[in-house]
Amino acid sequence: MEAYDSLYRLYAEFDTATLRAYQEFVDLFPPVDSRVALDQWQDASDELADRKETIDAAFPEVGATFAEVAALATRDQAFAALDLYTKYGRGINVLVLDVDETLRSAGNTDNEIPRETLHLLTRFHEAGVPLVICTGQTLENVKGFLIQGLGSQMVHSGDVSIVYEAGTGVFTPGHGADTKQLLYESLDESIQTIFSDIRSRVVSEAPDELRRGCHLQGNEFNVTLKPNFETGSDDARHVIDQGLLYLLDLLEDCVTDVVGVHPDVDGLARAYYAEQDPEIRDVLATASKKPATDVADVPDAVGALFERIDVAYYEADAAEIGSRELNKVVGVEAAFDVLGIDDPFTLIMGDSKSDLRVMQWVDENDAGIAAAPTHASQDVLDHVRETDELVFDRGDAAEMLRTAYAVNQLAALDG
């Protein structure tokens, strides 16, 4: 109760809104070659220091920490942080972060990671908290914008790991032979043959409409169709729906070739995956493409391979074939191993079904907390609300990062 009372006093007696404004100005001040501007920055920095010293003096022993909390977190964020620390008794020792529609959002951030978010990630890194960037994107794409946003030195520090293509590979610079791990090379020959066949045929055999309307993402292993239209648009939705149907049929051909079983009926993959995934079932229904067969008609040998292969649908964004044996959980575990994190307590932030798997793994293993943006998939939102209700506004990952940073500040008081 004493901590809650002290925190209440902090936000009641001090102008924390102005303190945060000074902190934000000092942190995010753009590099300029202007004496006047630099003088303004120095004045703000001095005022910030004075205000922090006043708080430090008002709270013996904990004042410096309270000043840092107030300079970064709103009252609501600070109390949320205290609730989390009271519940779990631990600070965050690793961040696991999705990129698209989590750290950045096409909705209101021009699809760039906001400077505020990048600065907060730098703060965590400087405090010794490793970062695991966990995404469905290709490695080269992720490396590019991370180096641009965080700097090459930080990305190659040895404390940043990239789980790419939703877990098919892990890249952790600075770790010698363990720097790049191609997890898909551990899959058996039949699965690798199926993916090789799909990749060799997916573009050449695609209908003209698909070849014009979408492209193959440059993955090392997964097969991902992306729209040649703005993500979320009606045109993107249409072409990805058609791409999903095409991938299902192509997967069926490649699987039946490998097992040497060619049933008289078509639509085995459509029936199997429609049974597994309501979103795929809805796409089939909307396109009036109800499977011509029933899932019970799928031969055992074919079904056994379908069970190991994932078909993912992201509305108006992507249709993808991947391995169920390789997912973000497998990638995150591999990243933790390279980073030497034996007892993780992570903040996992994400919006999609692939992120949900990591959230559930974290929850089942008492290994952290989960947060999601308001526009995340319903299953993700349900999980997050049932655990700690850590839902943040679209494009505002910084809101959650500020809360997590405050958790760590409060945990340090007991350290």
Summary of the structure (lengths in Angstrom):
residues: 415
radius of gyration: 24.1
end to end distance: 18.6
largest distance: 81.2
contacts: 1382
relative contact order: 0.13
helix: 57%
strand: 13%
